[in-house]
Amino acid sequence: MYSWARSFNKGITSIKYTKLLKFRGFFYSLLFVNFGSKTLIMFLVKDDYLPLIREDKLNQITQDSDPLLTKALPASQEEAAGYIRHRYDNDKVFKSVTEVTTDTVPAAAVDDRFYQSTSQFHYVAIADGGTDLADTNSFTQSDSRNPKLVEVLVDIVLYNIHSRINPKSVPTQRKIRYDGDDPEQRGGAIGWLKNVQKGSITPDLPVITDEDGETPQNTESVAYGTSSNTAYGY
């Protein structure tokens, strides 16, 4: 190939790479703007962890990085969802919470969840189009998540974060709360999920329904495996 052609191709490649970097930079800037303004949309909020771990300990294992909690949640949520999706409507069960710092929120739809981190109150939309959490015609002060499931998911996230740090040195308390520190995983969060899967525990969660609002007959339990030695790359 002529030298001028090679130079031309390098120039095109350089332009494409520069554009890619600019796009990535734009994407990450949006991500961190969202973190900075506390407009987060996840099933758990940071305050959910505090009943089960002191804030200084939480900051220690996450290296004072809230985004690390956010990155750890999806895999942990999927781990929990795998045990119950045969019977429960996971889109409703794990419907996200929009975390805000003021009473002004994006236009809501019925059943949307919000958490005002300044007042530490949860809200649920009871009408479409509301934008002010103080409007009692549009929102009610309530947490529509199942409290036991919130606790279970917190335990899974904390266990997985400790596993990321050192899988061989997970604190005993975290092991017990994760699966009872039992090779058969009969206790802790995983034990509870297995009992839900088998039907021996029936939590107050929205079940799967068909177009007529009826519960299908094929929602029998399905075995899902999990491993306490899973490595997570966050």
Contacts in CASP RR format, 6 or more apart in sequence:
PFRMAT RR
TARGET T0000
AUTHOR 0000-0000-0000
METHOD contacts of the structure
MODEL  1
MYSWARSFNKGITSIKYTKLLKFRGFFYSLLFVNFGSKTLIMFLVKDDYL
PLIREDKLNQITQDSDPLLTKALPASQEEAAGYIRHRYDNDKVFKSVTEV
TTDTVPAAAVDDRFYQSTSQFHYVAIADGGTDLADTNSFTQSDSRNPKLV
EVLVDIVLYNIHSRINPKSVPTQRKIRYDGDDPEQRGGAIGWLKNVQKGS
ITPDLPVITDEDGETPQNTESVAYGTSSNTAYGY
31 67 0 8 1.000
32 67 0 8 1.000
34 40 0 8 1.000
35 66 0 8 1.000
35 67 0 8 1.000
35 70 0 8 1.000
37 101 0 8 1.000
38 99 0 8 1.000
38 100 0 8 1.000
38 101 0 8 1.000
38 117 0 8 1.000
39 98 0 8 1.000
39 99 0 8 1.000
39 100 0 8 1.000
40 70 0 8 1.000
40 98 0 8 1.000
40 99 0 8 1.000
41 96 0 8 1.000
41 97 0 8 1.000
41 98 0 8 1.000
41 99 0 8 1.000
42 70 0 8 1.000
42 73 0 8 1.000
42 96 0 8 1.000
42 97 0 8 1.000
42 99 0 8 1.000
43 73 0 8 1.000
43 77 0 8 1.000
43 94 0 8 1.000
43 95 0 8 1.000
43 96 0 8 1.000
43 97 0 8 1.000
43 145 0 8 1.000
43 153 0 8 1.000
44 69 0 8 1.000
44 73 0 8 1.000
44 97 0 8 1.000
44 150 0 8 1.000
44 153 0 8 1.000
44 154 0 8 1.000
44 157 0 8 1.000
45 97 0 8 1.000
45 99 0 8 1.000
45 115 0 8 1.000
45 117 0 8 1.000
46 58 0 8 1.000
46 66 0 8 1.000
46 69 0 8 1.000
46 117 0 8 1.000
47 115 0 8 1.000
47 117 0 8 1.000
47 120 0 8 1.000
48 150 0 8 1.000
48 154 0 8 1.000
49 58 0 8 1.000
49 69 0 8 1.000
49 154 0 8 1.000
49 157 0 8 1.000
49 158 0 8 1.000
50 58 0 8 1.000
51 151 0 8 1.000
52 151 0 8 1.000
52 154 0 8 1.000
52 155 0 8 1.000
52 158 0 8 1.000
52 177 0 8 1.000
53 158 0 8 1.000
61 158 0 8 1.000
61 161 0 8 1.000
61 162 0 8 1.000
61 165 0 8 1.000
62 68 0 8 1.000
62 69 0 8 1.000
62 161 0 8 1.000
68 161 0 8 1.000
68 234 0 8 1.000
69 157 0 8 1.000
69 161 0 8 1.000
71 234 0 8 1.000
72 157 0 8 1.000
72 160 0 8 1.000
72 161 0 8 1.000
72 164 0 8 1.000
72 232 0 8 1.000
72 234 0 8 1.000
73 153 0 8 1.000
73 157 0 8 1.000
75 160 0 8 1.000
75 232 0 8 1.000
75 234 0 8 1.000
76 153 0 8 1.000
76 156 0 8 1.000
76 157 0 8 1.000
76 160 0 8 1.000
77 94 0 8 1.000
77 153 0 8 1.000
79 156 0 8 1.000
79 160 0 8 1.000
79 226 0 8 1.000
80 149 0 8 1.000
80 152 0 8 1.000
80 153 0 8 1.000
80 156 0 8 1.000
80 189 0 8 1.000
80 193 0 8 1.000
81 90 0 8 1.000
81 93 0 8 1.000
81 94 0 8 1.000
82 224 0 8 1.000
83 193 0 8 1.000
83 194 0 8 1.000
83 196 0 8 1.000
83 197 0 8 1.000
83 224 0 8 1.000
84 90 0 8 1.000
84 93 0 8 1.000
84 193 0 8 1.000
84 196 0 8 1.000
84 197 0 8 1.000
84 205 0 8 1.000
86 197 0 8 1.000
86 219 0 8 1.000
86 220 0 8 1.000
86 221 0 8 1.000
86 222 0 8 1.000
87 196 0 8 1.000
87 197 0 8 1.000
87 199 0 8 1.000
87 207 0 8 1.000
87 208 0 8 1.000
87 219 0 8 1.000
87 221 0 8 1.000
88 205 0 8 1.000
88 206 0 8 1.000
88 207 0 8 1.000
88 208 0 8 1.000
89 205 0 8 1.000
89 206 0 8 1.000
89 207 0 8 1.000
89 208 0 8 1.000
89 209 0 8 1.000
92 111 0 8 1.000
92 206 0 8 1.000
93 146 0 8 1.000
93 149 0 8 1.000
93 205 0 8 1.000
93 206 0 8 1.000
95 111 0 8 1.000
95 112 0 8 1.000
95 113 0 8 1.000
95 144 0 8 1.000
96 113 0 8 1.000
97 113 0 8 1.000
97 114 0 8 1.000
97 115 0 8 1.000
97 122 0 8 1.000
97 145 0 8 1.000
98 105 0 8 1.000
98 106 0 8 1.000
98 112 0 8 1.000
98 113 0 8 1.000
98 114 0 8 1.000
98 115 0 8 1.000
99 114 0 8 1.000
99 115 0 8 1.000
99 117 0 8 1.000
100 114 0 8 1.000
100 115 0 8 1.000
100 116 0 8 1.000
100 117 0 8 1.000
100 133 0 8 1.000
101 116 0 8 1.000
101 117 0 8 1.000
101 118 0 8 1.000
102 116 0 8 1.000
102 118 0 8 1.000
103 116 0 8 1.000
103 132 0 8 1.000
103 133 0 8 1.000
103 134 0 8 1.000
104 131 0 8 1.000
104 132 0 8 1.000
104 133 0 8 1.000
105 114 0 8 1.000
105 130 0 8 1.000
105 131 0 8 1.000
105 132 0 8 1.000
105 133 0 8 1.000
106 131 0 8 1.000
107 128 0 8 1.000
107 129 0 8 1.000
107 130 0 8 1.000
107 131 0 8 1.000
108 114 0 8 1.000
108 125 0 8 1.000
108 128 0 8 1.000
108 129 0 8 1.000
108 130 0 8 1.000
108 131 0 8 1.000
108 138 0 8 1.000
108 139 0 8 1.000
109 125 0 8 1.000
109 128 0 8 1.000
109 129 0 8 1.000
110 125 0 8 1.000
110 126 0 8 1.000
110 127 0 8 1.000
110 128 0 8 1.000
111 124 0 8 1.000
111 125 0 8 1.000
111 144 0 8 1.000
112 124 0 8 1.000
112 125 0 8 1.000
113 122 0 8 1.000
113 123 0 8 1.000
113 124 0 8 1.000
113 125 0 8 1.000
113 143 0 8 1.000
113 144 0 8 1.000
113 145 0 8 1.000
114 122 0 8 1.000
114 123 0 8 1.000
114 124 0 8 1.000
114 125 0 8 1.000
114 133 0 8 1.000
114 139 0 8 1.000
115 121 0 8 1.000
115 122 0 8 1.000
115 123 0 8 1.000
116 122 0 8 1.000
116 123 0 8 1.000
116 133 0 8 1.000
121 133 0 8 1.000
121 141 0 8 1.000
122 141 0 8 1.000
122 142 0 8 1.000
122 143 0 8 1.000
122 144 0 8 1.000
123 133 0 8 1.000
123 139 0 8 1.000
123 140 0 8 1.000
123 141 0 8 1.000
123 142 0 8 1.000
124 139 0 8 1.000
124 140 0 8 1.000
124 142 0 8 1.000
124 143 0 8 1.000
124 144 0 8 1.000
125 138 0 8 1.000
125 139 0 8 1.000
126 137 0 8 1.000
126 138 0 8 1.000
126 139 0 8 1.000
126 140 0 8 1.000
127 137 0 8 1.000
127 138 0 8 1.000
129 138 0 8 1.000
130 138 0 8 1.000
130 139 0 8 1.000
131 138 0 8 1.000
132 138 0 8 1.000
132 139 0 8 1.000
133 139 0 8 1.000
146 203 0 8 1.000
146 204 0 8 1.000
146 205 0 8 1.000
148 192 0 8 1.000
148 203 0 8 1.000
149 203 0 8 1.000
149 205 0 8 1.000
151 189 0 8 1.000
152 189 0 8 1.000
152 192 0 8 1.000
152 193 0 8 1.000
153 189 0 8 1.000
155 174 0 8 1.000
155 177 0 8 1.000
155 178 0 8 1.000
155 188 0 8 1.000
155 189 0 8 1.000
156 178 0 8 1.000
156 189 0 8 1.000
156 190 0 8 1.000
158 174 0 8 1.000
158 177 0 8 1.000
159 170 0 8 1.000
159 174 0 8 1.000
159 175 0 8 1.000
159 177 0 8 1.000
159 178 0 8 1.000
159 189 0 8 1.000
159 228 0 8 1.000
160 230 0 8 1.000
160 232 0 8 1.000
162 169 0 8 1.000
162 170 0 8 1.000
162 171 0 8 1.000
162 174 0 8 1.000
163 170 0 8 1.000
163 228 0 8 1.000
163 229 0 8 1.000
163 230 0 8 1.000
163 231 0 8 1.000
163 232 0 8 1.000
164 231 0 8 1.000
164 232 0 8 1.000
164 233 0 8 1.000
164 234 0 8 1.000
167 229 0 8 1.000
167 231 0 8 1.000
172 181 0 8 1.000
175 181 0 8 1.000
175 228 0 8 1.000
176 187 0 8 1.000
176 188 0 8 1.000
177 188 0 8 1.000
177 189 0 8 1.000
178 188 0 8 1.000
178 189 0 8 1.000
178 190 0 8 1.000
178 228 0 8 1.000
179 185 0 8 1.000
179 186 0 8 1.000
179 187 0 8 1.000
179 188 0 8 1.000
179 189 0 8 1.000
179 190 0 8 1.000
179 191 0 8 1.000
179 228 0 8 1.000
180 186 0 8 1.000
180 187 0 8 1.000
180 188 0 8 1.000
180 190 0 8 1.000
180 191 0 8 1.000
185 191 0 8 1.000
185 194 0 8 1.000
185 226 0 8 1.000
185 228 0 8 1.000
186 194 0 8 1.000
190 226 0 8 1.000
192 201 0 8 1.000
195 201 0 8 1.000
196 202 0 8 1.000
196 203 0 8 1.000
197 221 0 8 1.000
197 222 0 8 1.000
197 223 0 8 1.000
197 224 0 8 1.000
198 221 0 8 1.000
199 221 0 8 1.000
207 215 0 8 1.000
207 219 0 8 1.000
208 215 0 8 1.000
208 216 0 8 1.000
208 219 0 8 1.000
209 215 0 8 1.000
209 216 0 8 1.000
210 216 0 8 1.000
END
